[in-house]
Amino acid sequence: MQLTTWLQLVLGRPFRRAGHRTALVAAGLPLHLAVVPLWLWLLGTMAALVPAVTPLPVLLTLVALPVLLTLVVTPLLTVGQRRRYRALVGKDLPRPAVPGPGRNWKSAVRRLTGRALWRQVCYHAVAGPLLAVLDLAVLAVWAVALVAASIYVWIWALPPQWRVTDLGYTTQAAYITAGGLALLFLGPRLTGALVRLETRAAEVLLGPSRTEKLTRRVADLAESRAGVLDAVDAERRRIERDLHDGVQQRLVSLAVNLGLARSTLGDLPADARKVIDEAHREAKEAIAELNNLVRGLHPAVLEDRGLDAALSGVAARLPIPVRVAVDLPQRPSPTVEAVAYFVVSEALTNVVKHAQATRADVTVDRIGETLLVVVADDGAGGADLAAAGGGTGLAGLAKRVASVDGTFSCRSPAGGPTVITVELPCAP
């Protein structure tokens, strides 16, 4: 059993995919040679017309004709190559970026001057003929190997008189058979190497360029990051609703019951009344802390009424006067809106804690596809983004803004004032 398995591995593995690969090579031969007649026509026309005195328009027309035909058949040959790989080896070649839709002359010029078209022309006109030579060589190896390995079959097809008169054929046929078997084992490796070479050339010249791949990768990463941010924001809102509608309501009910117990049960001992008073006070403090926590996660007023109402609520809770001016013709996306809210909220908290300011101004405006947020105060200044701890303070605000591809800047000279400017993209 082990010997059978070993023979299957040694003899079967090289030929397992050789059939599909050889079919791929054979199917690619006519596609690789399709443009050769056009270029031979071009070279022959130039060789015939250049020495003669030919009018320039006629010369340009005769020279341009095979070039135009090449440009016309190039997309068709590219489609054929893609179908060849998909049908025979199950591989989908990546597609290059397509110019914008449209059938006007500008769209045609973009296609004719695009790098994708000329890389395809390079593949079919230059790389294709070279690959065709290799295709012929590999197919010739397979043909010679099959004929040589089956030489005894061909010998027995000859007349008997030849075998009787030339008895030395047996030794020669043995050598030829051994050479044919060696070529049979070499054929799959040559075919595999050629298929890898052709696939690489097709991916480079028929697929997107390195710049296009990087652009697509950046776009995919930006899209996935936006999805993660939206999911995080949605989860934050869900937690806020659960806390507001669940835990907070239970604490409010507990505080109400404790307050009723303290008011209605007048004959309680002093120690029991003291315990109820303490529990009632702690319940109210827990409600206040939970309110702050819920507001820090995602304030309900932001989702219900937008930035203007939410920022006005933040300003009303601060011990210094804050002027809030919000001018938004339409609301931005929930993620951008949440980032703007938390940036303003954290910036105003820093003003109260560190700036020694007497007043602050908050301006939110939409300019084109950019949400501009400016927070200014008349404090002592000296805020340094570089010196801020990673993930906290100004550095934390900068990271939050960068998460949506925004820009963050802080101008805070010694002695003030401090101006924080944030630009958030809010394109649809």
C-alpha positions, -999 to 999 in steps of 0.1 A, spaced: 0 0 0 28 24 9 46 16 -25 14 24 -44 10 57 -25 46 65 -32 42 58 -69 11 79 -71 30 108 -55 60 104 -77 43 97 -110 9 114 -105 18 147 -89 37 162 -119 8 153 -143 -20 163 -120 -24 198 -133 -3 194 -165 -34 189 -187 -50 222 -177 -18 241 -179 -9 226 -213 -44 235 -226 -38 271 -212 -5 273 -232 -21 259 -264 -51 283 -261 -28 312 -256 -8 306 -288 -33 321 -312 -41 350 -289 -4 358 -286 1 357 -323 -31 377 -332 -13 411 -335 17 398 -353 2 401 -388 -8 437 -381 28 447 -371 43 428 -400 19 448 -422 31 480 -405 67 471 -410 62 461 -446 43 492 -454 70 514 -439 97 495 -457 79 499 -490 68 535 -487 96 553 -470 122 549 -499 95 560 -524 83 595 -528 49 591 -510 26 620 -501 27 626 -463 -11 621 -458 -11 588 -477 20 577 -457 4 586 -424 -29 569 -433 -12 536 -443 10 536 -412 -18 546 -389 -42 519 -401 -25 489 -385 -19 509 -354 -56 517 -352 -66 481 -359 -43 471 -330 -60 495 -307 -94 481 -318 -86 445 -313 -66 450 -280 -97 450 -257 -111 420 -275 -78 401 -270 -77 411 -234 -112 397 -229 -100 365 -246 -70 363 -222 -92 367 -192 -116 340 -203 -87 317 -211 -74 320 -175 -109 317 -160 -120 287 -180 -88 266 -179 -71 273 -145 -100 291 -127 -80 323 -122 -96 358 -125 -71 384 -136 -76 417 -118 -90 445 -139 -74 479 -142 -92 511 -133 -117 521 -160 -120 557 -171 -152 575 -163 -184 565 -182 -195 583 -213 -193 581 -250 -182 616 -259 -149 626 -273 -134 634 -239 -141 598 -227 -125 585 -259 -94 606 -254 -91 594 -217 -93 558 -229 -67 563 -257 -43 582 -234 -48 560 -204 -19 538 -192 -42 507 -190 -48 506 -228 -11 510 -237 0 484 -212 -24 460 -229 -10 470 -263 25 463 -249 13 429 -237 -3 418 -270 23 434 -294 55 428 -275 51 403 -247 26 381 -267 49 372 -296 77 364 -272 54 342 -251 42 326 -283 78 314 -290 79 298 -255 45 283 -261 57 267 -293 88 254 -275 68 238 -247 42 223 -270 71 209 -291 86 193 -260 53 176 -253 50 164 -289 85 151 -290 81 135 -256 49 117 -265 63 105 -299 96 93 -284 79 76 -254 56 57 -277 83 49 -303 76 11 -301 40 17 -312 52 36 -342 78 9 -350 52 -18 -349 31 2 -373 59 -1 -399 60 -30 -424 74 -63 -409 102 -64 -436 118 -33 -420 119 -48 -385 135 -80 -399 161 -63 -420 171 -37 -393 173 -56 -360 193 -28 -344 162 -7 -340 155 -22 -306 185 -6 -289 179 27 -306 142 26 -297 151 19 -260 173 51 -259 146 71 -276 119 58 -252 141 67 -222 146 102 -236 109 105 -243 101 95 -207 126 120 -194 109 147 -215 75 136 -202 87 142 -166 103 175 -177 72 187 -196 50 195 -166 78 215 -149 84 235 -181 47 240 -186 43 251 -150 72 276 -152 58 290 -185 23 294 -170 37 312 -140 56 335 -163 25 342 -185 4 347 -154 28 372 -140 30 391 -173 -8 392 -176 -12 405 -141 14 432 -146 3 444 -181 -34 434 -183 -43 441 -146 -40 473 -125 -7 490 -120 10 492 -87 -3 527 -81 -39 516 -89 -35 486 -65 -23 509 -37 -52 533 -45 -77 505 -43 -61 492 -11 -63 527 5 -99 530 -6 -108 496 8 -90 504 41 -108 537 43 -141 521 37 -135 494 63 -124 519 88 -155 540 82 -175 509 87 -158 502 120 -163 538 132 -200 536 123 -203 503 141 -185 517 172 -207 548 172 -239 526 168 -227 504 197 -220 535 218 -256 547 212 -270 513 220 -251 513 254 -264 548 261 -300 537 254 -296 505 276 -282 525 305 -308 553 301 -338 530 298 -326 503 321 -301 509 349 -309 546 352 -347 540 355 -341 514 382 -319 538 402 -345 565 399 -372 540 411 -349 530 440 -343 567 450 -381 574 448 -389 544 470 -362 554 495 -376 589 496 -412 576 502 -399 553 529 -382 582 547 -413 604 544 -440 579 554 -423 558 580 -421 583 609 -418 558 637 -385 543 626 -356 542 650 -329 568 645 -304 543 633 -328 529 606 -337 564 595 -300 573 592 -294 542 570 -323 551 547 -311 587 544 -276 575 535 -290 551 509 -312 578 494 -283 602 491 -261 576 475 -288 566 451 -291 602 440 -254 605 436 -253 573 416 -280 587 393 -259 619 388 -228 599 380 -248 577 356 -261 608 339 -226 620 333 -215 586 321 -244 584 296 -238 620 284 -201 611 279 -210 580 259 -235 596 235 -259 623 247 -294 617 236 -299 653 227 -272 650 201 -290 622 183 -324 639 187 -317 676 181 -282 678 166 -250 697 174 -265 731 182 -287 718 211 -260 694 223 -232 720 224 -255 745 240 -262 720 268 -225 715 273 -219 753 275 -248 758 300 -231 734 324 -198 752 325 -189 777 352 -176 803 326 -197 820 298 -194 802 265 -208 816 232 -219 789 208 -226 796 171 -236 767 150 -245 772 113 -253 739 96 -276 738 66 -279 700 70 -267 676 96 -234 657 89 -231 620 93 -236 606 129 -200 596 131 -187 631 122 -213 647 143 -202 626 173 -165 635 167 -173 672 166 -193 670 198 -167 652 218 -139 674 205 -158 706 216 -168 690 249 -133 678 258 -118 711 246 -141 731 269 -134 708 298 -97 715 293 -104 753 292 -121 751 325 -94 729 341 -62 744 328 -67 776 308 -77 800 336 -100 816 311 -129 839 317 -148 831 285 -148 808 255 -162 808 220 -173 778 199 -180 782 162 -193 753 140 -197 760 103 -199 739 72 -178 752 43 -184 731 12 -178 695 21 -158 704 53 -172 708 88 -151 736 105 -150 736 143 -132 764 162 -129 765 200 -112 797 214 -106 810 249 -89 840 265 -69 820 289 -32 818 297 -23 797 267 8 775 265 -11 744 254 13 720 236 0 692 215 34 675 213 38 675 250 3 660 256 1 624 267 -8 599 240 -45 592 239 -54 619 264 -59 657 263 -50 674 230 -33 643 217 -65 623 223 -85 649 204 -61 648 175 -64 611 173 -102 612 174 -102 638 146 -77 617 125 -99 587 128 -123 603 103 -95 618 81 -99 652 97 -72 678 106 -65 692 140 -45 722 149 -39 741 181 -24 776 183 -17 786 219 11 811 225 22 818 261 -2 844 275 -30 833 252 -53 832 235 -58 795 226 -75 786 194 -83 750 184 -93 744 148 -107 712 135 -117 703 100 -138 672 95 -148 658 60 -185 655 57 -189 646 20 -219 623 14 
